[in-house]
Amino acid sequence: EVQLVESGGGLVQPGGSLRLSCAVSGVTISSSVMSWARQAPGKGLEWVSKIYSDGNTYYIDSVKGRFAISRDNAKNTVYLQMNSLKPGDTATYYCVTRGIRGQGTQVTVSS
């Protein structure tokens, strides 16, 4: 059974940073496409970032240069480092793989 457990969200001021973590069980992250997606209130799911098995990464334009996805294969954990956060980044962030997502972690950017 695949399980994804996100953590690291919270309330942060504009310009601040957060690091999200996704602890994964039931699948080996180094051989999978691991994604972060987010959903703001009243909006659809938005794919924020992906890391592929070969280490290549993808970022939506709005987060390029501010967010960084990474993984720790030994811990089977995926991270999303988020810097220079903006109010528009406010959303529930989900870790996703193979059509399965975790429960999400809330990120709120507000002064």
C-alpha positions as semicolon CSV with decimal commas, in nm:
position;residue;x (nm);y (nm);z (nm)
1;E;0,000;0,000;0,000
2;V;0,135;0,337;-0,103
3;Q;0,126;0,602;0,170
4;L;0,234;0,963;0,144
5;V;0,258;1,180;0,455
6;E;0,322;1,551;0,407
7;S;0,448;1,785;0,675
8;G;0,612;2,124;0,712
9;G;0,332;2,360;0,623
10;G;0,235;2,660;0,829
11;L;0,179;3,033;0,840
12;V;0,460;3,246;0,703
13;Q;0,499;3,609;0,612
14;P;0,555;3,715;0,251
15;G;0,920;3,665;0,162
16;G;0,958;3,383;0,409
17;S;1,054;3,021;0,357
18;L;0,917;2,679;0,434
19;R;1,036;2,328;0,361
20;L;0,773;2,066;0,296
21;S;0,848;1,697;0,346
22;C;0,675;1,391;0,207
23;A;0,752;1,063;0,377
24;V;0,675;0,781;0,138
25;S;0,608;0,413;0,197
26;G;0,505;0,139;-0,041
27;V;0,697;0,276;-0,338
28;T;1,063;0,353;-0,402
29;I;1,089;0,722;-0,476
30;S;1,410;0,690;-0,674
31;S;1,228;0,485;-0,936
32;S;0,913;0,696;-0,943
33;V;0,796;1,034;-1,060
34;M;0,729;1,230;-0,744
35;S;0,520;1,544;-0,763
36;W;0,405;1,833;-0,552
37;A;0,068;1,980;-0,636
38;R;-0,134;2,249;-0,465
39;Q;-0,494;2,355;-0,441
40;A;-0,605;2,699;-0,334
41;P;-0,959;2,756;-0,205
42;G;-1,205;2,754;-0,492
43;K;-0,943;2,656;-0,748
44;G;-0,837;2,337;-0,918
45;L;-0,531;2,126;-0,854
46;E;-0,210;2,284;-0,985
47;W;0,106;2,084;-1,054
48;V;0,387;2,275;-0,888
49;S;0,694;2,058;-0,927
50;K;0,809;1,709;-1,024
51;I;1,124;1,506;-0,985
52;Y;1,182;1,218;-1,220
53;S;1,365;0,894;-1,161
54;D;1,665;1,026;-1,355
55;G;1,678;1,333;-1,131
56;N;1,540;1,579;-1,382
57;T;1,298;1,831;-1,240
58;Y;1,002;2,036;-1,353
59;Y;0,859;2,358;-1,210
60;I;0,555;2,559;-1,295
61;D;0,661;2,903;-1,419
62;S;0,524;3,088;-1,118
63;V;0,765;2,911;-0,877
64;K;1,079;2,887;-1,090
65;G;1,377;3,030;-0,905
66;R;1,191;3,021;-0,573
67;F;1,107;2,654;-0,512
68;A;1,335;2,352;-0,523
69;I;1,233;1,988;-0,521
70;S;1,470;1,723;-0,391
71;R;1,469;1,373;-0,253
72;D;1,656;1,165;0,001
73;N;1,655;0,812;-0,131
74;A;1,784;0,667;0,195
75;K;1,490;0,817;0,382
76;N;1,247;0,764;0,092
77;T;1,141;1,123;0,143
78;V;1,075;1,405;-0,101
79;Y;1,114;1,771;-0,014
80;L;0,995;2,103;-0,149
81;Q;1,202;2,401;-0,040
82;M;0,994;2,714;-0,084
83;N;1,164;3,054;-0,067
84;S;1,044;3,408;-0,130
85;L;0,691;3,298;-0,060
86;K;0,404;3,509;-0,189
87;P;0,038;3,531;-0,084
88;G;-0,045;3,360;-0,414
89;D;0,138;3,051;-0,289
90;T;-0,128;3,000;-0,023
91;A;-0,279;2,656;-0,075
92;T;-0,295;2,302;0,048
93;Y;0,013;2,122;-0,084
94;Y;-0,004;1,756;-0,177
95;C;0,261;1,498;-0,251
96;V;0,155;1,278;-0,542
97;T;0,278;0,963;-0,708
98;R;0,114;0,698;-0,923
99;G;-0,223;0,869;-0,894
100;I;-0,213;0,867;-0,516
101;R;-0,180;1,175;-0,297
102;G;-0,136;1,235;0,070
103;Q;-0,360;1,424;0,307
104;G;-0,190;1,753;0,231
105;T;-0,027;2,025;0,435
106;Q;-0,157;2,380;0,454
107;V;0,066;2,670;0,354
108;T;-0,058;3,019;0,432
109;V;0,141;3,323;0,327
110;S;0,012;3,635;0,495
111;S;0,129;3,936;0,689
